[in-house]
Amino acid sequence: MADLLRGELSKIVPPETGQYMYELLNRNAPLVEIPQALHHLILDKPLAFISALRALLADWEEHSIPRRK
């Protein structure tokens, strides 16, 4: 499972690149945009990043399937 996070103001990962990655993953991975963040999400908007990460992890927990080795 994968998630895509990008900063709204990122010049390294512009909206077009985020959309392209989303399409490459067959629209199965959420594309989350952190408002007013540049490329370094944890440094630019740490609280927004943590909130997004917690929401994504909570969703993973609901949909994850335990696998046996």
C-alpha positions as CSV (number, residue, x, y, z in Angstrom):
1,M,0.0,0.0,0.0
2,A,1.2,3.5,-0.8
3,D,0.2,7.1,-0.1
4,L,1.4,10.2,-1.9
5,L,2.0,13.4,0.1
6,R,3.2,16.6,-1.4
7,G,3.5,20.2,-0.4
8,E,1.1,22.6,-2.0
9,L,3.9,25.0,-2.9
10,S,6.5,22.4,-3.8
11,K,8.5,23.2,-6.9
12,I,10.2,19.8,-6.9
13,V,6.9,17.9,-6.9
14,P,4.4,20.2,-8.7
15,P,0.7,19.4,-8.9
16,E,1.2,17.8,-12.3
17,T,3.8,15.4,-11.0
18,G,1.6,14.4,-8.1
19,Q,-1.2,13.7,-10.5
20,Y,1.0,11.7,-12.7
21,M,2.2,9.6,-9.8
22,Y,-1.4,9.1,-8.7
23,E,-2.3,7.9,-12.2
24,L,0.7,5.6,-12.3
25,L,-0.6,3.9,-9.2
26,N,-4.0,3.3,-10.9
27,R,-5.7,5.9,-8.6
28,N,-5.3,3.4,-5.7
29,A,-3.1,5.6,-3.5
30,P,-4.4,8.7,-1.8
31,L,-2.8,11.9,-3.0
32,V,-2.6,14.3,0.0
33,E,-1.5,17.9,-0.4
34,I,-0.2,19.7,2.7
35,P,-1.4,23.3,2.5
36,Q,1.2,26.1,2.4
37,A,4.1,23.6,2.5
38,L,7.1,23.5,0.2
39,H,9.0,20.3,-0.4
40,H,10.2,19.4,3.1
41,L,6.8,18.7,4.7
42,I,8.1,17.8,8.1
43,L,10.0,21.1,8.4
44,D,7.6,23.3,6.6
45,K,4.3,22.3,8.3
46,P,5.0,19.7,11.0
47,L,1.6,19.7,12.6
48,A,-0.2,19.4,9.3
49,F,2.1,16.6,8.2
50,I,1.5,14.7,11.5
51,S,-2.3,15.1,11.1
52,A,-2.2,13.8,7.5
53,L,0.0,10.9,8.5
54,R,-2.2,9.9,11.4
55,A,-5.3,10.0,9.2
56,L,-3.6,7.8,6.6
57,L,-2.3,5.4,9.1
58,A,-5.7,5.1,10.7
59,D,-7.1,4.3,7.3
60,W,-4.4,1.7,6.7
61,E,-5.3,0.0,9.9
62,E,-8.9,-0.4,8.8
63,H,-8.0,-1.9,5.5
64,S,-4.9,-3.9,6.2
65,I,-5.0,-7.6,6.0
66,P,-2.7,-9.6,8.3
67,R,-0.4,-11.9,6.4
68,R,1.2,-15.1,7.7
69,K,4.8,-16.0,7.0
